[in-house]
Amino acid sequence: MRWDLGIAGLGLLAAMSLGFGLIAHWIVGKGLTRWLWLFAAIAYFPAGILVSEVWFGWASGEELQPNIDGLSFDEVQLVTLTGLIAALIVRNRIRRKPDSGEPAKKPSA
């Protein structure tokens, strides 16, 4: 296997990872941990490399548009979509009452 991911592609993937981590943290909230943004960003980065270089690594630059310095940009957005769906599911699970399965009510002040 030949990896053709360049510095600009890695930089873009790192920026996308950081952005994804922040958005996932914003969606889920502080229900799990305050380090959720970091965990999400760290998980996003290798998933993006896996999708870009392994899953779609066989395709040429003409078949994958846009291809930014070896990074299959549109295909990596599949990771974004999957991750955001997972963040919404986690948010829904955190905000349910533990026993009844119904949404939790906000505590009164």
C-alpha positions as CSV (number, residue, x, y, z in Angstrom):
1,M,0.0,0.0,0.0
2,R,1.3,3.4,-0.9
3,W,0.2,6.4,1.2
4,D,0.1,9.7,-0.6
5,L,-1.2,11.9,2.2
6,G,0.9,15.1,2.2
7,I,1.6,17.7,4.9
8,A,-1.3,19.9,3.7
9,G,-3.7,16.9,3.8
10,L,-2.5,16.0,7.3
11,G,-2.9,19.6,8.5
12,L,-6.4,19.8,7.0
13,L,-7.3,16.5,8.7
14,A,-6.0,17.8,12.0
15,A,-8.0,21.0,11.7
16,M,-11.1,18.9,10.8
17,S,-10.4,16.7,13.8
18,L,-10.2,19.6,16.2
19,G,-13.4,21.2,14.7
20,F,-15.2,17.9,15.0
21,G,-14.2,17.4,18.6
22,L,-15.4,20.9,19.5
23,I,-18.8,20.4,17.8
24,A,-19.3,16.9,19.3
25,H,-18.5,18.4,22.8
26,W,-21.0,21.1,22.1
27,I,-23.7,18.7,21.0
28,V,-23.2,16.2,23.9
29,G,-22.6,18.9,26.6
30,K,-20.9,18.3,29.9
31,G,-22.8,15.2,30.6
32,L,-19.9,12.8,30.2
33,T,-16.5,14.5,30.6
34,R,-15.0,17.9,30.0
35,W,-12.4,16.2,27.9
36,L,-14.9,14.9,25.3
37,W,-13.6,17.3,22.7
38,L,-10.1,15.8,22.9
39,F,-11.3,12.2,22.9
40,A,-13.5,12.9,19.9
41,A,-10.7,14.7,18.0
42,I,-8.2,11.9,18.7
43,A,-10.7,9.3,17.5
44,Y,-11.6,11.3,14.4
45,F,-8.0,11.7,13.2
46,P,-7.1,7.9,12.6
47,A,-10.7,7.3,11.4
48,G,-10.1,10.0,8.7
49,I,-6.8,8.5,7.7
50,L,-8.4,5.0,7.6
51,V,-11.2,6.2,5.3
52,S,-9.0,8.4,3.1
53,E,-6.0,6.1,2.7
54,V,-7.3,2.6,3.2
55,W,-11.0,2.5,2.3
56,F,-10.7,4.9,-0.7
57,G,-6.9,4.7,-1.2
58,W,-7.3,2.6,-4.4
59,A,-9.0,5.5,-6.2
60,S,-7.1,8.0,-8.2
61,G,-7.2,11.8,-7.8
62,E,-9.6,12.1,-10.8
63,E,-12.1,9.7,-9.2
64,L,-12.1,11.4,-5.9
65,Q,-12.8,15.1,-6.0
66,P,-11.8,17.2,-4.1
67,N,-8.5,15.5,-3.2
68,I,-6.5,17.9,-1.1
69,D,-2.8,16.8,-1.0
70,G,-3.8,13.2,-0.9
71,L,-6.7,13.6,1.5
72,S,-10.0,12.4,0.1
73,F,-12.0,15.3,1.6
74,D,-15.6,14.3,0.7
75,E,-15.0,10.7,1.8
76,V,-13.7,11.8,5.2
77,Q,-16.9,13.7,5.7
78,L,-18.5,10.2,6.1
79,V,-16.6,10.1,9.4
80,T,-18.0,13.4,10.3
81,L,-21.6,12.3,9.6
82,T,-21.1,9.1,11.5
83,G,-19.6,10.9,14.4
84,L,-22.2,13.5,14.6
85,I,-25.0,10.9,14.6
86,A,-23.2,9.1,17.4
87,A,-22.9,12.4,19.4
88,L,-26.7,12.9,19.0
89,I,-27.4,9.4,20.2
90,V,-25.1,9.9,23.2
91,R,-26.8,13.2,24.0
92,N,-30.2,11.5,23.8
93,R,-29.1,8.7,26.1
94,I,-27.5,11.0,28.7
95,R,-30.6,13.2,29.0
96,R,-33.1,10.3,29.6
97,K,-34.2,9.3,33.0
98,P,-32.3,6.2,34.1
99,D,-35.4,4.0,34.9
100,S,-38.3,5.2,32.9
101,G,-36.7,5.9,29.5
102,E,-38.4,9.2,29.3
103,P,-36.7,12.6,28.9
104,A,-35.4,14.1,32.1
105,K,-36.9,17.3,33.4
106,K,-34.8,20.3,34.2
107,P,-34.3,20.6,37.9
108,S,-36.2,23.5,39.5
109,A,-34.1,26.3,41.1
